[in-house]
């Protein structure tokens, strides 16, 4: 049964006061935040659908870069787009956007 991540369950109805959901603690797990924000379970295995668990967190940028390079994923940040000319006027495309 799939439940929308933005819906409140009856179990948590008592924490709702005039549209504000009060947390039971200051800490919210990152996987719960991902599910609430983007609607997917970050800890569900894409192959077997079973629950995964975090074994460690890698914070050394050199190690992260080596892993991403090995997986043929981009390891460098994208370059920023050049700034637009402030005097630029949008072109007419022949239709009314309104």
Residue pairs with C-beta under 8 A, 6 or more apart in sequence:
3 9
4 39
5 35
5 36
5 37
5 39
6 36
8 16
8 21
12 21
15 21
15 22
15 23
15 24
16 22
30 42
31 41
31 42
31 43
34 40
34 41
34 42
35 41
35 42
43 51
43 52
43 53
43 54
44 50
44 51
44 52
45 51
45 52
58 64
58 67
64 75
65 75
68 74
68 75
69 75
